[in-house]
Amino acid sequence: MARVRFTGPEPVTVPELGNRLVHPDEVVEVPDDRFDGYVCQTANWESVEEPREQRDQDEEVAPLPLRKAARPQKTEG
């Protein structure tokens, strides 16, 4: 489940969340597949925790350790 914060000025009832009353500055969990439907309403919602799939894709991959170059096998004369 993703998490969003309600930034609107007054409490609202959210039918999608079982008619839950959400107050200003309250953080609520929303279904991952509906996350974009909330955060696209920038005047009322902001992202707190992205859906698990997006978080996994956004994590940085650790860089590989540096390896020294191999010495040349024969010398040029």
CORVEN-V398068 format. One record per helix or strand of 2 or more residues. SS is the DSSP state (H for helix, E for strand). FROM is the first residue (numbers start at 0). TO is the last residue. If there is no record, write none. Layout:
SS | FROM | TO
SS | FROM | TO
This chain:
E | 1 | 5
E | 11 | 13
H | 14 | 16
E | 19 | 21
E | 26 | 29
H | 31 | 38
E | 44 | 48
H | 51 | 57
